[in-house]
């Protein structure tokens, strides 16, 4: 077989996983008592500012572009994605409006909150288990011109209410990989929840326990991709984020010489 004409290139794909900003019910405990959607709290003003600032931080920190953003349908994540993308694309002098035209954004049900009573108390969750997201209305909150209507989601519907914690962790890891595999030549920003960010570290870094994920904490992953005649061979993800560096705290959970086997 003649391999002389086989075209090969090797490159690095990056994935950034970001938690949403400060949610209103953590600062106003009475908010849920009058809210129409008590399971879906928005950001407070400080959360919007933090999300925009985190977008600017990503712009200065990352030495690679972000091509696509996928976001959980919960309003706090939609608002975070919108602000973070605007911050990432903002001009350095802050005079001109952010040009977000080069980034595509899509809602992905698979990035949603852990659907258990541990994450969403039963007195707050919808009684019928239907979270009722209006995708068109949510898309209208994203930066103009960013939504890519050709994209098919990994999860076309919400996961089932009262999934297990283990099941949600497996879901996050599978969705991260599935989205990266769908766009192997692009760098991704995934906007999700605290558990999702924790999984982005624990699923791809051996023997660690994540103990803290602050608002707008983010992890950075990378992997090698080999393209050969338009087919992709992908390596394993490497976690670039160090504990305490980007508002994520984790420690080794591997047994020591004096510890349990």
Phi, psi and omega in degrees: 000132182272114180258008185298329185262006178290129181265126181231145169208147179240136181210176181249133173255137180244143175228126177250130181244120190240134173277154177292171179275194188293120184267146191295324185290344175277352180242339178230091184300339181275352184302318184294336185290338180239358184285141177291329179232075186296343178276357189228064184290141176277180176279151167277172182303319179298328178290322176296317179295318180297319180296316178297316179297323178293323175300318178293323177298316179299319180301317182281334185275318188279139176257028177216155179280157169259126181261322184223148177236132173240139191221140172301148182285350179295141190301325180296328178281322177300314179296320179296315179300315181299313181290319182295318178296317178298318178294320180296326184263359183293149176289153183297326182274349178072008183278310182276154176293151181295135176263100183263010190295339183270356180249135177256139184233137178217148176277134181230112181302328183295346178266008186290170179305153171299120188268064177230163179290346175289329179263324181232101183306147184298332179281354179252325183296152176299135187297331181266002179076007181259114184276349168050069176266130175265099188297320180299318179294322179291320178298328180292343179274349180278159181306137183306135175080004184268338185287129179257103185282359177273350185281133173259129184290157173292316176252104180289344178225164177295145170301161183289140176299143182066040166294163178280159176299316178299320179296321180292323179293320176297319179301311181303310182299319180293321181291319177304311182291319181297318179293318178297321180292329179291330184230063188293340180263010182235152175265139189241147167244122181248120183256118189215211187245174186304315181297322178296317178295319178300317180295326180297339174266307188292332181282338186240359176235118189292138171059049173233152174240124179272124184245352180209132172223100184282170174304135180059022170294149179215149175248157177237127178240152173216157173208157177273138178236129176251121176258125180226111184049049176067016172247146187246134173243120187251144176271186179279149177288140173247133178276120181271338187286130176266149181303133179081358187277321184230041178069021171245132176245131176212160180218164180291136175247011179285143178296141176266177181298329181262358185263184181293153178283000000 
